[in-house]
Amino acid sequence: MSKIIGKSIPNLPWQERPQGCTGTVWRYQQNPIIGWNPFKAAARVYNSAVVPWQDGFIGVFRCDYKNGRPHLHVGRSQDGISWQFEEHMIDWRDKDGNDAQPSYAYDPRVVEIEGRYIVTWCTDYHGATLGVGVTEDFVHFTRLENATVPFNRNGVLFPRKINGEYVMLNRPSDSGHTPFGDVFLSHSRDLEYWGKHRHVMGKGGLGWWQGTKVGAGPAPIETDEGWLMFYHGVSGTCNGLVYSFGAALLDLNEPWKVLYRSRDYLLTPEEDYETRGFVPNVAFPCAALADAATGRIAIYYGAADTYSALAFTTADQVLTEIKTNSEVF
């Protein structure tokens, strides 16, 4: 059996596979966990990041305001399912304490490395680029330099240093949605200067569901066989784009090397809350909680750019699936 390397999360949100379900990933039967207008400022909350915190969970959430702009808010939960949000957006400060508030911020990820929680998100600097910041208490947030020049999205850190360096997955793009579509990674010794870029994987392949573009999802999960990376894939149809997600296994020491990759999607928009909303036909994974003791994984994903939803699997089931039905390398 494949093993997750990391911490135990005894209160991990979990629901057993429903009777009759044959998929490798199955949905929480009470989805969505966050609906329209969850608090005064926000029309929609989705594509957000969740981590264990004290005896419960905490997260940095994408909150789309009613003027259309997205901003980041802190959310707290005891069970990882029911969430309470802080009414005011995160107050970003630079290292000198000066205001460093982004004009917009969306699709955050959060990882804990050496006692600090590192936040990455899509921000604005003459176009979409990758913002980086740190916090130790989810009260005070320090913004660092942007990681890339425009245009870039889906900045996702590995949850520990590799060979002494921070490593970030990212996807260079254009100003829209998007003729670019490949995943790269970059290295840094200090979270501010990034280089040593490597190509990880491209769009297309055997699965048409990922033919338009691919992008990293949650922070990769360390297993005894490699880094398990959930990623979204996008197909272009006669009625627009469809976002699904699959998984890949990356080499532990050279994570730009793909060992296995989904041929078939693991989850695609099928339920009403995934196919109908502000942007129909989107299932976009952004966070995953992985319990080393049981191998269970809870995946948080945005649905139709409107809702937050939850799905479940195990490391062993995902790795068995992608090894059995893998792209050819």
Disulfide bonds with the S-S distance in Angstrom:
none
